[in-house]
Every structure is written in structure tokens, then in C-alpha cells.
Amino acid sequence: MLGEALSLGSALSWALAVVLFKRALSHSPAATNLFKNVLAIILLGATALALEIPWPDRSPENWARLAISGICGIAIADTLFFASLSRVGAGFMGIIECAYAPFVVLFSVLLLGERLSMAFGIGALAVVAGVLIAGSGELSTTSSRKELGGGFLMGIGSVALMGFGIVLAKPALETSHVVEASLTRLVFGTGALAVWILARPRAREVMSILTDPSAWRTLGPAAFIGTYVTMLLWIGGMKHAEASVSGILCQLSTVFTLALGALILKEKLSKRHWAGAALAMVGALGIIVAQSA
């Protein structure tokens, strides 16, 4: 039962982090991403030192996989995630994240040569239909259709790049310590993000988030829960429970995000959103079960 409990904790902690990020989003997406990455590097670096994890001996190909994975999945995807979250809200973002499972399986076929099952096709269609159903309704009376449309596309782009990044890194992860590999991806991703920020006119303003006391008070808890606690709980769940069981329980973050978004952020969610979330989640769970069988 330990693995199941850890997986449930992972789903709940990620949902809480998404809600906290939404409530604390007063900076640009790039600045928010930079902040949470730097905090995660500090925490993971301290963990790696405490565990005395040795310097990895990996091939140039695997270094390249982790580097590209970090740039796509952290520098770009997470920036798009925060841009989307600020536009569509925590509840709808939770629904969009159901598309993660289809993208992971799709990229597994394209990059790793895995085979698709009929269940994947049915599950993917259910996810797409669910997200479209949820997205066809307004989340609030103040959000414009143009803003929601842009946020939706950014969210889908974010999830797609996250799926691409993790699948690309899989061969390297199989021979690496999870903490060290996560730290390596973060360093490459943060480095790329910093270069992009410094090349822009308002670089000093964006970088100032690292020395802003208010940012540490508001974004600090969200970054700690979302980038450190959730990762450790997810790893523990995958280690102590069957992969299919852990995957299903982690996907419950969609339900938790919807509920917390309504309770904490007072987001207005219609029956259409709940129906779309239910359909998307069933599809995602079907994909996880089918591919793990």
C-alpha cells in the first residue's frame, strides 16, 4: 500500500502546486519558470550531495538526450505551461494535462519504436474529445474567447513538449540515478532559458525575480511542492507499486486540480467542464492500462 499512497500523494501535491502557481502568478511566465528551476536546482543539488550520488558515466548520445530533453521539456514547455495557466486557470489546465498520456505513447512509437494498440487509438480519441468538450465552454465571465484559445494552444504545446522531452530522455534515464538525471535536465533547461532571457530587452527585470523577497514568499511554496515534493512522491510510487497502478493514481491529479481550483481559486466550472474532464481522464487511464499490460 506504500506505493499506492505515494502515488496518490504525488497527484494531490501536483494539483496543489498548480493551484498555488496560479494564485501566485504575478510575474512573467519566463520569470516564474526561472524561479522554480533555480529553486529546484538548489534542492536537487543538496539531495544529490546528501545521497552522495556519483558523477555519471554516460555516452555523448545520452548527454545530448538529456540536454535536448531539458531545453524542450523545461525551458520551453514549462514557460508555455505558465503562460497557459495564467489564461485558462488551474481547472482547465488540469484537463489539458490529460493529453500528456497520448503524447507520451505517440512519441514512444516515433522515437523508441514501440507499437500502438487499438486501445491507444480509442483512449486518445476520448482524451481529445474530452478536452475539446471542456474547452468549448467558458471558464469565467471575464475570460475572452481569444485569450482562452491562446491559452489552450499554449497548454497543448506545453504538454506535447513535456511528452517529447521525457520520451527522448528515457534511454538515458534507464542508466541514471533519477535525482542526478533530473538535476542534469534542469541545469540544461535553465541554462537555455537564461540565455533566452538575457538576450531580451527586459532581461534585468525578469532576472530580478531571484532576489525579490515577495517572490520567495508566494512562488516558493508552489515551486517547492511542484518541483521537489511531487517528484520524490512520484518516484516512490513508481518504485513501490506497479507502473500501471501508479500511472492511474497519478492521473487523478486532474480531478484534484479541478476540485482545488474550484475550492481555493473559486473558478467557475460548468457541467460541460466536468463531463469533458471525466471523458479525458477515462481515455488517459485507458491508455495507461493498455500500454502497461
C-alpha positions as CSV (number, residue, x, y, z in Angstrom):
1,M,0.0,0.0,0.0
2,L,3.0,2.3,0.3
3,G,3.4,2.8,-3.4
4,E,-0.3,3.5,-3.9
5,A,-0.3,6.0,-1.0
6,L,2.8,7.8,-2.5
7,S,1.2,7.9,-6.0
8,L,-1.9,9.5,-4.6
9,G,0.2,11.9,-2.7
10,S,2.0,12.8,-5.9
11,A,-1.3,13.5,-7.7
12,L,-2.5,15.7,-4.8
13,S,0.7,17.6,-4.4
14,W,0.9,18.4,-8.1
15,A,-2.7,19.6,-8.1
16,L,-1.9,21.8,-5.1
17,A,1.2,23.2,-6.8
18,V,-0.8,24.1,-9.9
19,V,-3.3,26.0,-7.8
20,L,-0.6,27.7,-5.8
21,F,1.2,28.7,-9.0
22,K,-2.0,30.1,-10.5
23,R,-2.6,32.2,-7.3
24,A,1.0,33.5,-7.2
25,L,1.4,34.3,-11.0
26,S,2.2,38.0,-10.8
27,H,5.4,37.7,-12.9
28,S,6.0,36.8,-16.5
29,P,5.9,33.1,-17.5
30,A,9.7,33.1,-18.2
31,A,10.5,34.7,-14.8
32,T,8.3,32.2,-13.0
33,N,9.9,29.3,-14.8
34,L,13.4,30.7,-14.0
35,F,12.5,31.0,-10.3
36,K,11.1,27.5,-9.9
37,N,14.0,26.0,-11.8
38,V,16.7,27.7,-9.7
39,L,14.9,26.6,-6.5
40,A,14.7,23.0,-7.8
41,I,18.4,23.0,-8.7
42,I,19.3,24.1,-5.2
43,L,17.0,21.4,-3.7
44,L,18.0,18.6,-6.0
45,G,21.7,19.5,-5.8
46,A,21.5,19.4,-2.0
47,T,19.8,16.0,-2.2
48,A,22.4,14.7,-4.6
49,L,25.2,15.7,-2.2
50,A,23.4,14.2,0.8
51,L,22.9,10.9,-1.0
52,E,26.5,11.1,-2.3
53,I,25.4,10.3,-5.9
54,P,28.5,9.8,-8.0
55,W,29.3,11.7,-11.2
56,P,27.6,9.8,-14.1
57,D,29.4,7.9,-16.7
58,R,27.2,8.2,-19.8
59,S,27.7,8.3,-23.5
60,P,27.7,11.6,-25.5
61,E,24.4,10.5,-27.1
62,N,22.7,10.2,-23.6
63,W,24.2,13.6,-22.6
64,A,22.6,15.0,-25.8
65,R,19.3,13.3,-25.0
66,L,19.2,14.9,-21.5
67,A,20.2,18.3,-22.8
68,I,17.6,18.4,-25.6
69,S,15.0,17.0,-23.2
70,G,15.8,19.8,-20.7
71,I,15.6,22.5,-23.3
72,C,12.3,21.3,-24.7
73,G,10.6,19.9,-21.6
74,I,11.8,22.6,-19.1
75,A,12.9,25.8,-20.8
76,I,10.2,25.9,-23.5
77,A,7.4,23.6,-22.2
78,D,7.3,25.0,-18.6
79,T,7.3,28.6,-19.9
80,L,4.3,27.7,-22.1
81,F,2.7,26.0,-19.1
82,F,2.8,29.1,-17.0
83,A,1.6,31.2,-19.9
84,S,-1.4,28.9,-20.4
85,L,-2.1,28.6,-16.7
86,S,-2.4,32.4,-16.4
87,R,-5.0,32.4,-19.2
88,V,-7.2,29.3,-18.7
89,G,-7.0,28.7,-15.0
90,A,-6.0,25.7,-12.9
91,G,-9.1,23.7,-13.6
92,F,-8.9,23.8,-17.4
93,M,-5.1,23.3,-17.2
94,G,-5.7,20.1,-15.3
95,I,-8.0,18.9,-18.1
96,I,-5.5,19.8,-20.8
97,E,-2.8,17.8,-19.0
98,C,-4.8,14.6,-19.8
99,A,-3.3,14.9,-23.3
100,Y,0.1,14.0,-21.7
101,A,-0.6,10.2,-21.9
102,P,-1.4,10.2,-25.6
103,F,1.6,12.3,-26.4
104,V,4.0,10.1,-24.4
105,V,2.7,7.0,-26.2
106,L,2.8,8.7,-29.6
107,F,6.4,9.8,-29.1
108,S,7.3,6.4,-27.8
109,V,6.2,5.0,-31.1
110,L,8.1,7.6,-33.2
111,L,11.3,7.8,-31.1
112,L,11.6,4.4,-29.4
113,G,9.8,2.1,-31.9
114,E,7.1,1.0,-29.6
115,R,3.8,-0.3,-31.1
116,L,0.4,1.3,-30.8
117,S,-2.6,-0.7,-29.6
118,M,-6.2,-0.3,-30.6
119,A,-6.9,0.7,-27.0
120,F,-4.5,3.6,-27.5
121,G,-6.5,4.9,-30.5
122,I,-9.7,4.7,-28.6
123,G,-8.2,6.3,-25.5
124,A,-6.6,9.1,-27.5
125,L,-9.8,9.9,-29.2
126,A,-11.5,10.1,-25.8
127,V,-8.9,12.4,-24.5
128,V,-9.1,14.7,-27.5
129,A,-12.9,14.7,-27.3
130,G,-12.9,15.4,-23.6
131,V,-10.5,18.3,-23.9
132,L,-12.5,19.8,-26.7
133,I,-15.8,19.4,-24.8
134,A,-14.3,21.1,-21.8
135,G,-12.7,23.8,-23.9
136,S,-15.9,24.7,-25.7
137,G,-17.4,26.3,-22.6
138,E,-16.3,29.4,-20.8
139,L,-14.3,29.1,-17.6
140,S,-15.2,32.5,-16.3
141,T,-17.2,35.5,-17.3
142,T,-14.1,37.7,-17.7
143,S,-12.0,35.5,-20.0
144,S,-12.3,36.3,-23.7
145,R,-12.5,33.5,-26.3
146,K,-9.3,34.8,-27.9
147,E,-7.4,34.5,-24.6
148,L,-8.8,31.1,-23.8
149,G,-8.0,29.9,-27.3
150,G,-4.4,31.1,-27.0
151,G,-4.1,29.6,-23.6
152,F,-5.5,26.3,-24.8
153,L,-2.9,26.1,-27.7
154,M,-0.1,27.0,-25.3
155,G,-1.2,24.3,-22.9
156,I,-1.4,21.7,-25.6
157,G,2.1,22.8,-26.8
158,S,3.4,22.5,-23.3
159,V,2.1,19.0,-22.8
160,A,3.3,17.9,-26.2
161,L,6.9,19.1,-25.5
162,M,6.8,17.6,-22.0
163,G,5.9,14.2,-23.5
164,F,8.6,14.6,-26.2
165,G,11.2,15.5,-23.6
166,I,10.6,12.7,-21.3
167,V,10.4,10.0,-24.0
168,L,13.6,11.4,-25.6
169,A,15.4,11.1,-22.3
170,K,14.1,7.6,-21.5
171,P,17.2,5.7,-22.7
172,A,19.4,8.0,-20.6
173,L,17.2,7.7,-17.6
174,E,17.3,3.9,-17.6
175,T,21.0,4.0,-16.7
176,S,21.0,7.1,-14.5
177,H,20.1,7.9,-10.9
178,V,16.7,9.7,-11.0
179,V,17.8,12.6,-8.8
180,E,21.0,13.2,-10.9
181,A,19.2,12.9,-14.2
182,S,16.5,15.3,-13.1
183,L,19.2,17.7,-11.9
184,T,21.0,17.4,-15.3
185,R,17.9,18.2,-17.3
186,L,17.2,21.1,-15.0
187,V,20.7,22.6,-15.5
188,F,20.5,22.3,-19.3
189,G,16.9,23.7,-19.4
190,T,17.7,26.5,-17.0
191,G,20.8,27.4,-18.9
192,A,18.9,27.7,-22.2
193,L,16.2,29.7,-20.5
194,A,18.7,32.1,-19.0
195,V,20.4,32.6,-22.4
196,W,17.0,33.4,-23.9
197,I,16.1,35.8,-21.1
198,L,19.5,37.6,-21.2
199,A,19.1,38.2,-25.0
200,R,15.8,40.1,-24.5
201,P,15.5,43.8,-23.7
202,R,13.8,43.4,-20.2
203,A,16.4,40.8,-19.0
204,R,17.2,42.7,-15.8
205,E,13.6,42.9,-14.8
206,V,13.0,39.2,-15.4
207,M,16.1,38.1,-13.6
208,S,15.2,40.3,-10.6
209,I,12.7,37.7,-9.5
210,L,15.5,35.7,-8.0
211,T,16.2,38.5,-5.4
212,D,12.6,39.5,-4.9
213,P,11.5,38.6,-1.3
214,S,7.8,38.6,-2.3
215,A,8.5,36.0,-5.0
216,W,10.1,33.7,-2.5
217,R,7.1,34.1,-0.2
218,T,4.5,33.5,-2.9
219,L,6.2,31.3,-5.5
220,G,8.5,29.5,-3.1
221,P,5.9,27.1,-1.7
222,A,4.5,26.3,-5.1
223,A,7.9,25.6,-6.6
224,F,8.9,23.5,-3.6
225,I,5.8,21.4,-3.8
226,G,5.6,21.2,-7.6
227,T,9.3,20.6,-8.5
228,Y,10.6,18.7,-5.4
229,V,7.9,17.1,-3.3
230,T,5.9,15.9,-6.3
231,M,8.9,14.4,-8.0
232,L,10.0,12.4,-4.9
233,L,6.5,11.1,-4.3
234,W,6.1,10.1,-8.0
235,I,9.4,8.3,-7.9
236,G,8.5,6.5,-4.7
237,G,5.1,5.5,-6.2
238,M,6.7,4.1,-9.3
239,K,9.2,2.2,-7.2
240,H,6.8,0.6,-4.7
241,A,3.7,0.0,-6.9
242,E,3.1,-1.5,-10.3
243,A,3.6,1.0,-13.1
244,S,0.1,0.8,-14.3
245,V,-1.4,1.3,-10.8
246,S,0.9,4.2,-10.1
247,G,0.1,5.8,-13.5
248,I,-3.6,5.6,-12.9
249,L,-3.4,7.1,-9.4
250,C,-1.1,9.9,-10.6
251,Q,-3.7,10.8,-13.4
252,L,-6.1,11.6,-10.6
253,S,-4.3,14.9,-10.4
254,T,-6.9,16.1,-13.0
255,V,-9.7,15.6,-10.5
256,F,-7.7,17.1,-7.6
257,T,-6.8,20.1,-9.7
258,L,-10.4,20.7,-10.7
259,A,-11.6,20.4,-7.1
260,L,-8.9,22.6,-5.7
261,G,-9.3,25.2,-8.4
262,A,-13.0,25.5,-7.6
263,L,-12.4,25.5,-3.8
264,I,-9.4,27.7,-3.5
265,L,-9.4,29.9,-6.6
266,K,-13.3,30.0,-6.9
267,E,-13.0,29.1,-10.6
268,K,-16.4,28.6,-12.2
269,L,-16.6,25.1,-13.7
270,S,-19.7,24.1,-15.6
271,K,-21.2,20.6,-16.1
272,R,-19.5,20.7,-19.6
273,H,-16.1,21.0,-18.0
274,W,-16.7,18.2,-15.5
275,A,-18.0,16.0,-18.3
276,G,-15.1,16.8,-20.6
277,A,-12.7,16.1,-17.7
278,A,-14.3,12.8,-17.0
279,L,-14.1,11.7,-20.6
280,A,-10.5,12.9,-21.0
281,M,-9.5,11.1,-17.8
282,V,-11.1,7.8,-18.8
283,G,-9.2,8.0,-22.1
284,A,-5.9,8.7,-20.4
285,L,-6.4,5.9,-17.9
286,G,-7.3,3.5,-20.7
287,I,-4.1,4.4,-22.5
288,I,-2.0,3.9,-19.3
289,V,-3.6,0.5,-18.6
290,A,-3.4,-0.7,-22.2
291,Q,0.3,0.2,-22.7
292,S,1.2,-1.2,-19.3
293,A,-0.5,-4.6,-20.0
